[in-house]
Amino acid sequence: MRLDWELANRLLRGAQQPILVTHTQPDGDAFGSLLGLGNALSAVGKTPILAVEGGMTDRFRFLPNADSVRANLEGVTGDLAIVLDCSDERRPGALMTPIKALGVPIINLDHHRTNTLFGAANLIDPTWVSTTEGALDWLDQLGIALTPDVAQCLLCGLVTDTLCFRTDSVKADTLGKAQRLVDAGANLNYLVQKTLSTVQTGVIRLWSQVMPTVKLEDGVIWVKISAAARQAAGAPERGDGDLVGFLLQAEDAYIAAIFREQPDGTTDISFRAVPGFDVARVATQLGGGGHTLAAGATLQGTPDQVEAEVIAALKQAVRQGTPTVV
C-alpha cells in the first residue's frame, strides 16, 4: 500500500488540464475510473483530457460522456498526467510516449498489488476491489461531491471487477460504497444488464470458433484466439466476453488462460484462478502484473510461440497451490 494523498491532492489542485489515461484492452474498471474521475474534474471546472489506446469500445459506450475518450494524444498538451488501473507504466501502451515527452508529473492510481510505484505520487491500495473504489476515496479526500454521471461510472468498476460483488475481495465497506453510489444516482440494474448480462453477437460467434480448441491439462485450461478467428466471427478487435472467466468454471480447472493474438505481433494473455492459487506471480515473471486471482501479461510472439512457456509456468502455479473452495 502507498497512499501519497497530500502530494496527489496538491498536484491535482494545481493543474487545469490533466491528462487521464488507462490501460490497453480496457475493461469496466478502466473505463469506469477514467470517465468517473474525468466527469468529476469537469464538474469542478477543470478541462481533463481522457484517452485510451484505440479509443472507446462499443461495450462501454453507454457510460456518461464516453464520446469524450480519445484514441491517442496527438497534439495534446497538459499540466499533469493521471494513470488509472495500470500496474506499470507499460500498460497504457503508446500513450505513455507523449506523456513522457511533455515532462509532466504523473499520479498513479491503482489497486494491483504488483504495482511498480512509477508515479511522482502513488495512490495504491490492493484492498480496493477496483480502481474506481480508489477514485471514490480520492474524491472524498478532495471534497468533490458525487454527481449521477460520476456515480454511474464509478459503480461500473465496482460491479465489473467483483462480478457484481461475488469475488472474495468484497467487504462490508465495499457494499457501503456501492450504496453511496446508488444513492448519488447510479443505476445498478442498468449497469449489470449492460456489462455482465450482455454479450455482443460477434463475441458469441468468436466463442463458437475457438471453443473446439480448448485444452485442459493438469488443472490448467486455456484457449488461443487468433486474428483470423476474430475476423471470421466478425468479433470486435478488443474483448472476448470474459471467456477466461467462463473457462474457469470447468470443474477440473484451477487456472484459466486466454491467449489473444495482437496486430503488432504480440500476444495479450489473461489469467484467472480459483482461490488458493496465485496467477499474479506468474504474470509478474512474464513482465505483467495483476491480482492473485486475476492477472495478465503481454509477450512478444504469436500465441503458438509463447504457449509452451506460459502453460509450463501455470502448471507450476497449480502444483504450488491448494484449492480453498471445493
C-alpha positions in Angstrom: 0.0 0.0 0.0 1.2 3.5 -0.8 -1.1 6.5 -0.4 0.5 9.8 -1.2 -2.7 11.8 -0.6 -1.1 15.1 0.2 1.2 15.2 -2.8 -1.5 13.9 -5.2 -4.0 16.5 -3.9 -1.5 19.3 -4.3 -0.6 18.2 -7.9 -4.2 17.9 -8.9 -5.3 21.2 -7.4 -2.5 23.0 -9.2 -3.5 21.5 -12.6 -6.1 22.9 -15.0 -5.8 20.4 -17.9 -4.8 17.0 -16.5 -4.4 14.1 -19.0 -6.2 10.9 -17.8 -5.2 7.5 -19.4 -5.8 3.9 -18.6 -4.6 0.5 -19.9 -4.9 -1.2 -23.3 -7.6 -3.9 -23.6 -9.7 -1.7 -21.2 -12.4 -3.3 -19.0 -15.2 -1.8 -17.0 -12.9 -0.7 -14.2 -10.5 1.0 -16.7 -13.3 3.0 -18.4 -15.2 3.5 -15.1 -12.3 5.1 -13.4 -11.3 7.1 -16.5 -14.7 8.5 -17.0 -15.7 8.7 -13.3 -12.7 10.8 -12.4 -12.9 12.8 -15.7 -16.5 13.7 -15.1 -15.8 14.7 -11.6 -12.9 17.0 -12.6 -15.1 18.6 -15.3 -17.8 19.3 -12.8 -15.4 21.4 -10.7 -14.2 23.5 -13.6 -11.1 21.6 -14.9 -10.7 20.6 -18.5 -9.4 17.0 -18.4 -8.3 15.1 -21.5 -9.3 11.4 -21.5 -7.6 8.8 -23.6 -7.2 5.1 -24.1 -5.1 3.4 -26.8 -7.6 2.5 -29.6 -10.3 4.7 -28.2 -13.7 3.9 -26.7 -15.2 0.4 -27.1 -18.8 -0.1 -28.0 -19.4 -2.3 -24.9 -18.9 0.7 -22.6 -20.2 3.5 -24.8 -23.2 3.7 -22.5 -21.2 5.4 -19.8 -21.8 9.1 -19.3 -19.6 11.2 -21.7 -18.0 8.2 -23.2 -17.6 10.1 -26.5 -15.0 12.3 -24.8 -12.5 9.5 -24.8 -9.7 10.0 -27.3 -7.8 7.2 -29.2 -4.5 9.0 -29.0 -2.8 12.1 -27.6 -1.6 13.6 -30.8 -1.2 17.4 -30.5 -2.3 17.3 -26.8 -0.8 19.4 -24.1 -1.5 19.2 -20.4 -0.1 20.0 -17.0 -0.5 16.7 -15.2 -1.0 13.0 -16.1 -3.1 10.6 -14.1 -2.6 6.9 -15.0 -5.5 4.7 -13.9 -5.7 1.0 -13.3 -2.2 0.3 -14.5 0.2 -1.9 -12.6 3.2 -0.5 -14.5 4.0 2.3 -17.0 3.9 0.0 -20.0 0.2 -0.8 -19.6 -1.2 2.4 -21.2 0.7 1.4 -24.4 1.6 4.1 -26.9 0.0 6.8 -24.8 3.0 6.9 -22.4 5.3 8.2 -25.1 3.6 11.6 -25.5 3.1 11.9 -21.7 6.8 11.4 -21.0 7.6 13.9 -23.8 5.5 16.5 -22.0 7.5 16.0 -18.8 4.5 16.5 -16.6 4.2 14.9 -13.1 2.4 11.5 -13.1 -0.2 10.4 -10.4 -0.5 6.7 -10.4 -3.9 5.5 -9.1 -4.3 1.7 -9.0 -5.3 -1.3 -6.9 -3.0 -4.1 -8.2 -0.6 -5.5 -5.6 2.1 -5.8 -8.3 2.1 -2.0 -9.0 5.7 -0.7 -9.6 5.0 2.7 -8.0 6.0 4.6 -11.1 4.3 7.8 -10.3 5.6 11.0 -8.8 2.6 10.5 -6.4 1.2 7.0 -5.9 -2.3 6.1 -4.7 -2.1 2.3 -4.5 -4.2 0.2 -2.2 -4.6 -3.6 -3.0 -7.5 -3.8 -0.7 -9.6 -1.7 -3.1 -11.8 -4.0 -5.1 -11.4 -1.8 -8.1 -9.6 1.4 -9.2 -13.0 3.1 -9.1 -13.1 2.5 -5.4 -9.8 4.3 -5.1 -11.1 7.1 -7.3 -14.1 7.4 -4.9 -11.8 7.6 -1.9 -9.7 10.3 -3.7 -12.8 12.4 -4.5 -13.7 12.2 -0.8 -10.1 13.4 0.1 -10.6 16.3 -2.3 -14.0 17.2 -1.1 -15.6 16.8 -4.6 -19.3 15.8 -4.5 -20.7 12.9 -6.4 -23.0 13.6 -9.4 -25.1 10.9 -11.1 -22.7 10.7 -14.0 -19.7 10.3 -11.7 -21.5 7.7 -9.6 -22.6 5.6 -12.6 -19.0 5.4 -13.9 -17.5 4.5 -10.5 -20.1 1.9 -9.8 -19.3 0.3 -13.2 -15.8 -0.5 -11.9 -17.1 -2.0 -8.7 -19.7 -4.1 -10.5 -17.4 -5.5 -13.2 -14.2 -6.1 -11.1 -16.2 -8.0 -8.5 -18.6 -9.8 -10.9 -21.4 -8.0 -9.1 -20.0 -8.4 -5.6 -19.3 -12.1 -5.9 -15.5 -12.1 -5.5 -13.6 -12.8 -2.3 -12.3 -9.2 -2.3 -15.7 -7.8 -1.4 -16.0 -6.4 2.1 -18.8 -4.8 4.0 -17.2 -1.5 3.3 -17.4 -2.3 -0.5 -21.2 -2.7 -0.2 -21.5 0.5 1.7 -19.6 2.4 -1.0 -21.9 0.8 -3.6 -24.9 2.1 -1.7 -23.4 5.6 -1.6 -23.1 5.5 -5.4 -26.6 4.3 -5.9 -27.9 7.0 -3.5 -25.9 9.5 -5.7 -27.8 8.4 -8.8 -26.1 5.3 -10.2 -28.4 2.7 -11.7 -27.2 -0.8 -10.5 -29.7 -2.8 -12.5 -28.8 -1.0 -15.7 -25.1 -1.4 -15.2 -25.4 -5.2 -14.6 -27.5 -5.6 -17.7 -25.1 -3.6 -19.9 -21.9 -5.2 -18.6 -22.3 -8.7 -17.0 -25.6 -9.7 -18.7 -24.9 -8.6 -22.3 -22.6 -10.2 -24.9 -22.0 -8.9 -28.4 -23.2 -11.3 -31.1 -19.8 -11.2 -32.7 -18.3 -12.4 -29.4 -20.7 -15.3 -29.3 -19.6 -16.3 -32.8 -16.0 -16.0 -31.7 -16.6 -18.4 -28.9 -18.0 -20.9 -31.4 -14.8 -20.5 -33.4 -12.4 -21.2 -30.5 -14.2 -23.4 -28.0 -13.5 -26.6 -30.0 -9.7 -25.9 -29.5 -9.9 -25.6 -25.7 -7.2 -27.5 -23.8 -7.3 -28.8 -20.2 -4.2 -30.3 -18.7 -3.0 -30.6 -15.0 -5.6 -28.2 -13.7 -4.9 -25.5 -16.4 -7.5 -24.7 -19.0 -6.7 -22.4 -21.9 -7.6 -21.3 -25.4 -5.9 -19.3 -28.2 -7.7 -16.6 -30.1 -6.1 -15.9 -33.4 -6.7 -12.8 -35.5 -8.2 -15.0 -38.2 -10.7 -16.4 -35.8 -11.7 -13.0 -34.7 -12.1 -11.8 -38.3 -14.1 -14.9 -39.3 -16.5 -14.3 -36.4 -16.9 -10.6 -37.1 -15.9 -10.0 -33.5 -14.6 -6.6 -32.2 -10.9 -6.1 -32.2 -10.9 -5.9 -28.4 -12.8 -8.1 -25.9 -14.0 -11.7 -25.8 -16.9 -11.6 -23.3 -14.8 -12.7 -20.3 -14.2 -16.1 -21.9 -11.4 -16.7 -19.4 -13.9 -16.5 -16.5 -16.2 -18.9 -18.3 -13.4 -21.4 -18.8 -12.6 -21.3 -15.1 -16.0 -22.7 -14.3 -14.7 -26.1 -15.6 -14.8 -28.5 -12.6 -11.3 -29.8 -13.2 -9.7 -26.4 -13.7 -7.8 -24.3 -11.1 -6.3 -21.8 -13.5 -7.6 -20.5 -16.8 -5.8 -18.5 -19.6 -6.7 -16.8 -22.8 -4.1 -16.1 -25.5 -5.1 -13.2 -27.8 -3.1 -12.6 -31.0 -2.4 -8.9 -31.5 -1.9 -6.9 -34.7 1.6 -5.8 -33.6 2.9 -9.3 -33.3 2.5 -9.7 -29.6 0.1 -11.9 -27.6 -2.1 -10.5 -24.8 -2.7 -13.0 -22.1 -5.3 -13.0 -19.3 -5.2 -15.3 -16.3 -7.8 -16.3 -13.8 -7.6 -18.6 -10.8 -9.8 -20.1 -8.1 -9.0 -19.2 -4.5 -5.9 -21.0 -3.3 -3.8 -20.3 -6.4 -1.7 -17.3 -7.5 -1.5 -16.1 -11.1 -0.1 -12.7 -10.2 3.3 -14.3 -9.6 3.2 -15.9 -13.0 2.2 -12.7 -14.7 5.0 -10.7 -12.9 7.5 -13.3 -14.1 6.3 -12.7 -17.6 6.6 -9.0 -17.3 2.9 -8.3 -16.5 1.0 -8.0 -13.2 -2.3 -8.0 -11.5 -4.1 -9.7 -8.6 -3.7 -13.1 -7.0 -6.8 -14.4 -8.8 -6.8 -12.2 -11.9 -3.7 -11.1 -13.8 -2.3 -10.7 -17.3 0.8 -10.0 -19.4 1.8 -9.2 -23.0 4.5 -11.2 -24.7 6.4 -10.8 -27.9 5.4 -13.5 -30.4 2.2 -15.3 -31.5 0.1 -17.4 -29.2 1.7 -20.6 -30.7 5.1 -19.2 -30.0 4.5 -18.3 -26.3 2.1 -21.1 -25.4 4.6 -23.6 -24.1 6.5 -21.2 -21.7 3.3 -19.8 -20.3 1.5 -23.1 -19.7 4.5 -24.6 -18.0 4.6 -21.7 -15.6 0.8 -22.0 -14.9 1.1 -25.8 -14.3 3.9 -25.0 -11.8 1.5 -22.5 -10.1 -1.1 -25.2 -9.8 1.4 -27.6 -8.2 2.2 -24.8 -5.7 -1.4 -24.0 -4.7 -4.2 -25.7 -2.8 -7.8 -25.0 -3.5 -9.6 -23.3 -0.7 -13.1 -23.6 -2.2 -14.2 -27.1 -3.1 
